Amino acid sequence: MFGDVLPESTADDQPRLADSESDERDQWLQDNRPPHHEASW
């Protein structure tokens, strides 16, 4: 009735990414970091 409908599952319910998928995601985040954010890696 009020607010948004909650999803059926959350990220906690999903299987964990393999190390290679995690590394690819980290690399994508580093490559697409907005210029006003300082890299802290």
PDBQT receptor file of N, H, CA, C and O in Angstrom, charges set to zero:
ATOM      1  N   MET A   1       0.815  -1.170   0.000  1.00  0.00    +0.000 N 
ATOM      2  CA  MET A   1       0.000   0.000   0.000  1.00  0.00    +0.000 C 
ATOM      3  C   MET A   1       0.876   1.258   0.000  1.00  0.00    +0.000 C 
ATOM      4  O   MET A   1       0.593   2.212  -0.723  1.00  0.00    +0.000 OA
ATOM      5  N   PHE A   2       1.936   1.256   0.810  1.00  0.00    +0.000 N 
ATOM      6  H   PHE A   2       2.166   0.481   1.397  1.00  0.00    +0.000 HD
ATOM      7  CA  PHE A   2       2.803   2.426   0.877  1.00  0.00    +0.000 C 
ATOM      8  C   PHE A   2       4.194   2.066   0.397  1.00  0.00    +0.000 C 
ATOM      9  O   PHE A   2       4.692   0.979   0.688  1.00  0.00    +0.000 OA
ATOM     10  N   GLY A   3       4.830   2.975  -0.341  1.00  0.00    +0.000 N 
ATOM     11  H   GLY A   3       4.425   3.859  -0.577  1.00  0.00    +0.000 HD
ATOM     12  CA  GLY A   3       6.212   2.769  -0.748  1.00  0.00    +0.000 C 
ATOM     13  C   GLY A   3       6.349   1.827  -1.932  1.00  0.00    +0.000 C 
ATOM     14  O   GLY A   3       5.373   1.471  -2.591  1.00  0.00    +0.000 OA
ATOM     15  N   ASP A   4       7.594   1.435  -2.180  1.00  0.00    +0.000 N 
ATOM     16  H   ASP A   4       8.388   1.724  -1.645  1.00  0.00    +0.000 HD
ATOM     17  CA  ASP A   4       7.905   0.565  -3.310  1.00  0.00    +0.000 C 
ATOM     18  C   ASP A   4       7.749  -0.899  -2.922  1.00  0.00    +0.000 C 
ATOM     19  O   ASP A   4       7.894  -1.276  -1.759  1.00  0.00    +0.000 OA
ATOM     20  N   VAL A   5       7.455  -1.699  -3.916  1.00  0.00    +0.000 N 
ATOM     21  H   VAL A   5       7.337  -1.393  -4.861  1.00  0.00    +0.000 HD
ATOM     22  CA  VAL A   5       7.364  -3.140  -3.704  1.00  0.00    +0.000 C 
ATOM     23  C   VAL A   5       8.781  -3.685  -3.554  1.00  0.00    +0.000 C 
ATOM     24  O   VAL A   5       9.666  -3.335  -4.334  1.00  0.00    +0.000 OA
ATOM     25  N   LEU A   6       8.999  -4.535  -2.563  1.00  0.00    +0.000 N 
ATOM     26  H   LEU A   6       8.280  -4.820  -1.929  1.00  0.00    +0.000 HD
ATOM     27  CA  LEU A   6      10.323  -5.100  -2.333  1.00  0.00    +0.000 C 
ATOM     28  C   LEU A   6      10.603  -6.213  -3.339  1.00  0.00    +0.000 C 
ATOM     29  O   LEU A   6       9.680  -6.917  -3.749  1.00  0.00    +0.000 OA
ATOM     30  N   PRO A   7      11.864  -6.382  -3.743  1.00  0.00    +0.000 N 
ATOM     31  CA  PRO A   7      12.199  -7.446  -4.691  1.00  0.00    +0.000 C 
ATOM     32  C   PRO A   7      12.028  -8.825  -4.049  1.00  0.00    +0.000 C 
ATOM     33  O   PRO A   7      12.058  -8.964  -2.826  1.00  0.00    +0.000 OA
ATOM     34  N   GLU A   8      11.848  -9.836  -4.895  1.00  0.00    +0.000 N 
ATOM     35  H   GLU A   8      11.823  -9.723  -5.888  1.00  0.00    +0.000 HD
ATOM     36  CA  GLU A   8      11.707 -11.212  -4.412  1.00  0.00    +0.000 C 
ATOM     37  C   GLU A   8      12.981 -11.698  -3.740  1.00  0.00    +0.000 C 
ATOM     38  O   GLU A   8      12.927 -12.418  -2.743  1.00  0.00    +0.000 OA
ATOM     39  N   SER A   9      14.142 -11.298  -4.291  1.00  0.00    +0.000 N 
ATOM     40  H   SER A   9      14.186 -10.713  -5.100  1.00  0.00    +0.000 HD
ATOM     41  CA  SER A   9      15.418 -11.719  -3.709  1.00  0.00    +0.000 C 
ATOM     42  C   SER A   9      16.364 -10.524  -3.678  1.00  0.00    +0.000 C 
ATOM     43  O   SER A   9      16.195  -9.558  -4.422  1.00  0.00    +0.000 OA
ATOM     44  N   THR A  10      17.344 -10.608  -2.819  1.00  0.00    +0.000 N 
ATOM     45  H   THR A  10      17.482 -11.393  -2.215  1.00  0.00    +0.000 HD
ATOM     46  CA  THR A  10      18.335  -9.542  -2.699  1.00  0.00    +0.000 C 
ATOM     47  C   THR A  10      19.709 -10.074  -3.088  1.00  0.00    +0.000 C 
ATOM     48  O   THR A  10      19.853 -11.260  -3.386  1.00  0.00    +0.000 OA
ATOM     49  N   ALA A  11      20.703  -9.217  -3.088  1.00  0.00    +0.000 N 
ATOM     50  H   ALA A  11      20.586  -8.254  -2.846  1.00  0.00    +0.000 HD
ATOM     51  CA  ALA A  11      22.061  -9.634  -3.424  1.00  0.00    +0.000 C 
ATOM     52  C   ALA A  11      22.574 -10.673  -2.434  1.00  0.00    +0.000 C 
ATOM     53  O   ALA A  11      23.400 -11.512  -2.791  1.00  0.00    +0.000 OA
ATOM     54  N   ASP A  12      22.099 -10.625  -1.211  1.00  0.00    +0.000 N 
ATOM     55  H   ASP A  12      21.428  -9.943  -0.921  1.00  0.00    +0.000 HD
ATOM     56  CA  ASP A  12      22.511 -11.615  -0.211  1.00  0.00    +0.000 C 
ATOM     57  C   ASP A  12      22.004 -13.015  -0.550  1.00  0.00    +0.000 C 
ATOM     58  O   ASP A  12      22.585 -14.013  -0.124  1.00  0.00    +0.000 OA
ATOM     59  N   ASP A  13      20.916 -13.082  -1.319  1.00  0.00    +0.000 N 
ATOM     60  H   ASP A  13      20.444 -12.271  -1.665  1.00  0.00    +0.000 HD
ATOM     61  CA  ASP A  13      20.352 -14.374  -1.701  1.00  0.00    +0.000 C 
ATOM     62  C   ASP A  13      21.042 -14.970  -2.922  1.00  0.00    +0.000 C 
ATOM     63  O   ASP A  13      20.888 -16.159  -3.200  1.00  0.00    +0.000 OA
ATOM     64  N   GLN A  14      21.792 -14.165  -3.646  1.00  0.00    +0.000 N 
ATOM     65  H   GLN A  14      21.916 -13.199  -3.420  1.00  0.00    +0.000 HD
ATOM     66  CA  GLN A  14      22.433 -14.596  -4.882  1.00  0.00    +0.000 C 
ATOM     67  C   GLN A  14      23.750 -15.301  -4.603  1.00  0.00    +0.000 C 
ATOM     68  O   GLN A  14      24.402 -15.014  -3.599  1.00  0.00    +0.000 OA
ATOM     69  N   PRO A  15      24.157 -16.227  -5.481  1.00  0.00    +0.000 N 
ATOM     70  CA  PRO A  15      25.461 -16.873  -5.294  1.00  0.00    +0.000 C 
ATOM     71  C   PRO A  15      26.589 -15.854  -5.441  1.00  0.00    +0.000 C 
ATOM     72  O   PRO A  15      26.466 -14.874  -6.176  1.00  0.00    +0.000 OA
ATOM     73  N   ARG A  16      27.679 -16.099  -4.737  1.00  0.00    +0.000 N 
ATOM     74  H   ARG A  16      27.779 -16.895  -4.140  1.00  0.00    +0.000 HD
ATOM     75  CA  ARG A  16      28.823 -15.187  -4.794  1.00  0.00    +0.000 C 
ATOM     76  C   ARG A  16      29.486 -15.271  -6.149  1.00  0.00    +0.000 C 
ATOM     77  O   ARG A  16      29.452 -16.314  -6.803  1.00  0.00    +0.000 OA
ATOM     78  N   LEU A  17      30.098 -14.162  -6.575  1.00  0.00    +0.000 N 
ATOM     79  H   LEU A  17      30.127 -13.315  -6.044  1.00  0.00    +0.000 HD
ATOM     80  CA  LEU A  17      30.813 -14.128  -7.849  1.00  0.00    +0.000 C 
ATOM     81  C   LEU A  17      32.107 -14.922  -7.748  1.00  0.00    +0.000 C 
ATOM     82  O   LEU A  17      32.726 -14.992  -6.686  1.00  0.00    +0.000 OA
ATOM     83  N   ALA A  18      32.505 -15.514  -8.855  1.00  0.00    +0.000 N 
ATOM     84  H   ALA A  18      32.002 -15.458  -9.718  1.00  0.00    +0.000 HD
ATOM     85  CA  ALA A  18      33.811 -16.162  -8.909  1.00  0.00    +0.000 C 
ATOM     86  C   ALA A  18      34.879 -15.080  -8.819  1.00  0.00    +0.000 C 
ATOM     87  O   ALA A  18      34.605 -13.916  -9.112  1.00  0.00    +0.000 OA
ATOM     88  N   ASP A  19      36.088 -15.447  -8.419  1.00  0.00    +0.000 N 
ATOM     89  H   ASP A  19      36.310 -16.393  -8.180  1.00  0.00    +0.000 HD
ATOM     90  CA  ASP A  19      37.164 -14.461  -8.274  1.00  0.00    +0.000 C 
ATOM     91  C   ASP A  19      37.399 -13.695  -9.564  1.00  0.00    +0.000 C 
ATOM     92  O   ASP A  19      37.617 -12.485  -9.518  1.00  0.00    +0.000 OA
ATOM     93  N   SER A  20      37.361 -14.361 -10.717  1.00  0.00    +0.000 N 
ATOM     94  H   SER A  20      37.184 -15.345 -10.754  1.00  0.00    +0.000 HD
ATOM     95  CA  SER A  20      37.613 -13.676 -11.984  1.00  0.00    +0.000 C 
ATOM     96  C   SER A  20      36.512 -12.659 -12.276  1.00  0.00    +0.000 C 
ATOM     97  O   SER A  20      36.797 -11.570 -12.774  1.00  0.00    +0.000 OA
ATOM     98  N   GLU A  21      35.250 -13.004 -11.971  1.00  0.00    +0.000 N 
ATOM     99  H   GLU A  21      35.019 -13.889 -11.567  1.00  0.00    +0.000 HD
ATOM    100  CA  GLU A  21      34.151 -12.061 -12.170  1.00  0.00    +0.000 C 
ATOM    101  C   GLU A  21      34.280 -10.888 -11.221  1.00  0.00    +0.000 C 
ATOM    102  O   GLU A  21      33.995  -9.751 -11.598  1.00  0.00    +0.000 OA
ATOM    103  N   SER A  22      34.704 -11.146 -10.000  1.00  0.00    +0.000 N 
ATOM    104  H   SER A  22      34.935 -12.069  -9.694  1.00  0.00    +0.000 HD
ATOM    105  CA  SER A  22      34.899 -10.090  -9.021  1.00  0.00    +0.000 C 
ATOM    106  C   SER A  22      36.014  -9.150  -9.474  1.00  0.00    +0.000 C 
ATOM    107  O   SER A  22      35.883  -7.932  -9.361  1.00  0.00    +0.000 OA
ATOM    108  N   ASP A  23      37.113  -9.716  -9.987  1.00  0.00    +0.000 N 
ATOM    109  H   ASP A  23      37.219 -10.706 -10.078  1.00  0.00    +0.000 HD
ATOM    110  CA  ASP A  23      38.227  -8.907 -10.482  1.00  0.00    +0.000 C 
ATOM    111  C   ASP A  23      37.798  -8.045 -11.661  1.00  0.00    +0.000 C 
ATOM    112  O   ASP A  23      38.192  -6.883 -11.760  1.00  0.00    +0.000 OA
ATOM    113  N   GLU A  24      36.990  -8.611 -12.558  1.00  0.00    +0.000 N 
ATOM    114  H   GLU A  24      36.670  -9.555 -12.478  1.00  0.00    +0.000 HD
ATOM    115  CA  GLU A  24      36.502  -7.853 -13.712  1.00  0.00    +0.000 C 
ATOM    116  C   GLU A  24      35.612  -6.698 -13.245  1.00  0.00    +0.000 C 
ATOM    117  O   GLU A  24      35.693  -5.592 -13.779  1.00  0.00    +0.000 OA
ATOM    118  N   ARG A  25      34.777  -6.956 -12.262  1.00  0.00    +0.000 N 
ATOM    119  H   ARG A  25      34.711  -7.855 -11.828  1.00  0.00    +0.000 HD
ATOM    120  CA  ARG A  25      33.903  -5.905 -11.738  1.00  0.00    +0.000 C 
ATOM    121  C   ARG A  25      34.731  -4.798 -11.088  1.00  0.00    +0.000 C 
ATOM    122  O   ARG A  25      34.450  -3.615 -11.282  1.00  0.00    +0.000 OA
ATOM    123  N   ASP A  26      35.754  -5.181 -10.314  1.00  0.00    +0.000 N 
ATOM    124  H   ASP A  26      35.982  -6.141 -10.156  1.00  0.00    +0.000 HD
ATOM    125  CA  ASP A  26      36.628  -4.197  -9.675  1.00  0.00    +0.000 C 
ATOM    126  C   ASP A  26      37.337  -3.358 -10.721  1.00  0.00    +0.000 C 
ATOM    127  O   ASP A  26      37.445  -2.141 -10.573  1.00  0.00    +0.000 OA
ATOM    128  N   GLN A  27      37.824  -3.999 -11.783  1.00  0.00    +0.000 N 
ATOM    129  H   GLN A  27      37.737  -4.988 -11.903  1.00  0.00    +0.000 HD
ATOM    130  CA  GLN A  27      38.517  -3.273 -12.846  1.00  0.00    +0.000 C 
ATOM    131  C   GLN A  27      37.562  -2.313 -13.538  1.00  0.00    +0.000 C 
ATOM    132  O   GLN A  27      37.939  -1.181 -13.840  1.00  0.00    +0.000 OA
ATOM    133  N   TRP A  28      36.322  -2.749 -13.794  1.00  0.00    +0.000 N 
ATOM    134  H   TRP A  28      36.016  -3.668 -13.548  1.00  0.00    +0.000 HD
ATOM    135  CA  TRP A  28      35.346  -1.879 -14.425  1.00  0.00    +0.000 C 
ATOM    136  C   TRP A  28      35.079  -0.660 -13.551  1.00  0.00    +0.000 C 
ATOM    137  O   TRP A  28      34.987   0.459 -14.055  1.00  0.00    +0.000 OA
ATOM    138  N   LEU A  29      34.955  -0.876 -12.236  1.00  0.00    +0.000 N 
ATOM    139  H   LEU A  29      35.030  -1.785 -11.827  1.00  0.00    +0.000 HD
ATOM    140  CA  LEU A  29      34.711   0.233 -11.325  1.00  0.00    +0.000 C 
ATOM    141  C   LEU A  29      35.881   1.214 -11.325  1.00  0.00    +0.000 C 
ATOM    142  O   LEU A  29      35.672   2.426 -11.285  1.00  0.00    +0.000 OA
ATOM    143  N   GLN A  30      37.097   0.704 -11.369  1.00  0.00    +0.000 N 
ATOM    144  H   GLN A  30      37.266  -0.281 -11.401  1.00  0.00    +0.000 HD
ATOM    145  CA  GLN A  30      38.276   1.578 -11.408  1.00  0.00    +0.000 C 
ATOM    146  C   GLN A  30      38.325   2.359 -12.721  1.00  0.00    +0.000 C 
ATOM    147  O   GLN A  30      38.635   3.551 -12.722  1.00  0.00    +0.000 OA
ATOM    148  N   ASP A  31      38.021   1.694 -13.837  1.00  0.00    +0.000 N 
ATOM    149  H   ASP A  31      37.770   0.726 -13.837  1.00  0.00    +0.000 HD
ATOM    150  CA  ASP A  31      38.058   2.346 -15.149  1.00  0.00    +0.000 C 
ATOM    151  C   ASP A  31      36.964   3.392 -15.297  1.00  0.00    +0.000 C 
ATOM    152  O   ASP A  31      37.131   4.358 -16.042  1.00  0.00    +0.000 OA
ATOM    153  N   ASN A  32      35.856   3.219 -14.605  1.00  0.00    +0.000 N 
ATOM    154  H   ASN A  32      35.719   2.435 -14.000  1.00  0.00    +0.000 HD
ATOM    155  CA  ASN A  32      34.704   4.106 -14.762  1.00  0.00    +0.000 C 
ATOM    156  C   ASN A  32      34.476   5.004 -13.549  1.00  0.00    +0.000 C 
ATOM    157  O   ASN A  32      33.376   5.519 -13.351  1.00  0.00    +0.000 OA
ATOM    158  N   ARG A  33      35.511   5.189 -12.745  1.00  0.00    +0.000 N 
ATOM    159  H   ARG A  33      36.405   4.770 -12.906  1.00  0.00    +0.000 HD
ATOM    160  CA  ARG A  33      35.432   6.037 -11.565  1.00  0.00    +0.000 C 
ATOM    161  C   ARG A  33      35.269   7.492 -12.003  1.00  0.00    +0.000 C 
ATOM    162  O   ARG A  33      36.022   7.967 -12.853  1.00  0.00    +0.000 OA
ATOM    163  N   PRO A  34      34.294   8.204 -11.435  1.00  0.00    +0.000 N 
ATOM    164  CA  PRO A  34      34.129   9.620 -11.782  1.00  0.00    +0.000 C 
ATOM    165  C   PRO A  34      35.391  10.410 -11.424  1.00  0.00    +0.000 C 
ATOM    166  O   PRO A  34      36.050  10.096 -10.433  1.00  0.00    +0.000 OA
ATOM    167  N   PRO A  35      35.732  11.421 -12.209  1.00  0.00    +0.000 N 
ATOM    168  CA  PRO A  35      36.973  12.160 -11.981  1.00  0.00    +0.000 C 
ATOM    169  C   PRO A  35      37.051  12.871 -10.636  1.00  0.00    +0.000 C 
ATOM    170  O   PRO A  35      38.152  13.149 -10.160  1.00  0.00    +0.000 OA
ATOM    171  N   HIS A  36      35.913  13.174 -10.007  1.00  0.00    +0.000 N 
ATOM    172  H   HIS A  36      35.019  12.947 -10.393  1.00  0.00    +0.000 HD
ATOM    173  CA  HIS A  36      35.946  13.879  -8.732  1.00  0.00    +0.000 C 
ATOM    174  C   HIS A  36      36.168  12.935  -7.549  1.00  0.00    +0.000 C 
ATOM    175  O   HIS A  36      36.249  13.392  -6.409  1.00  0.00    +0.000 OA
ATOM    176  N   HIS A  37      36.268  11.636  -7.799  1.00  0.00    +0.000 N 
ATOM    177  H   HIS A  37      36.203  11.265  -8.725  1.00  0.00    +0.000 HD
ATOM    178  CA  HIS A  37      36.557  10.678  -6.732  1.00  0.00    +0.000 C 
ATOM    179  C   HIS A  37      38.026  10.299  -6.785  1.00  0.00    +0.000 C 
ATOM    180  O   HIS A  37      38.536   9.892  -7.829  1.00  0.00    +0.000 OA
ATOM    181  N   GLU A  38      38.689  10.434  -5.671  1.00  0.00    +0.000 N 
ATOM    182  H   GLU A  38      38.275  10.765  -4.823  1.00  0.00    +0.000 HD
ATOM    183  CA  GLU A  38      40.100  10.039  -5.597  1.00  0.00    +0.000 C 
ATOM    184  C   GLU A  38      40.201   8.528  -5.502  1.00  0.00    +0.000 C 
ATOM    185  O   GLU A  38      39.436   7.892  -4.777  1.00  0.00    +0.000 OA
ATOM    186  N   ALA A  39      41.131   7.961  -6.225  1.00  0.00    +0.000 N 
ATOM    187  H   ALA A  39      41.753   8.478  -6.814  1.00  0.00    +0.000 HD
ATOM    188  CA  ALA A  39      41.344   6.512  -6.153  1.00  0.00    +0.000 C 
ATOM    189  C   ALA A  39      41.960   6.172  -4.802  1.00  0.00    +0.000 C 
ATOM    190  O   ALA A  39      42.955   6.772  -4.394  1.00  0.00    +0.000 OA
ATOM    191  N   SER A  40      41.369   5.217  -4.122  1.00  0.00    +0.000 N 
ATOM    192  H   SER A  40      40.561   4.729  -4.454  1.00  0.00    +0.000 HD
ATOM    193  CA  SER A  40      41.905   4.809  -2.833  1.00  0.00    +0.000 C 
ATOM    194  C   SER A  40      42.368   3.365  -2.883  1.00  0.00    +0.000 C 
ATOM    195  O   SER A  40      42.554   2.734  -1.842  1.00  0.00    +0.000 OA
ATOM    196  N   TRP A  41      42.553   2.843  -4.074  1.00  0.00    +0.000 N 
ATOM    197  H   TRP A  41      42.402   3.355  -4.920  1.00  0.00    +0.000 HD
ATOM    198  CA  TRP A  41      43.013   1.468  -4.174  1.00  0.00    +0.000 C 
ATOM    199  C   TRP A  41      44.481   1.463  -4.246  1.00  0.00    +0.000 C 
ATOM    200  O   TRP A  41      45.090   0.397  -4.335  1.00  0.00    +0.000 OA
TER     201      TRP A  41
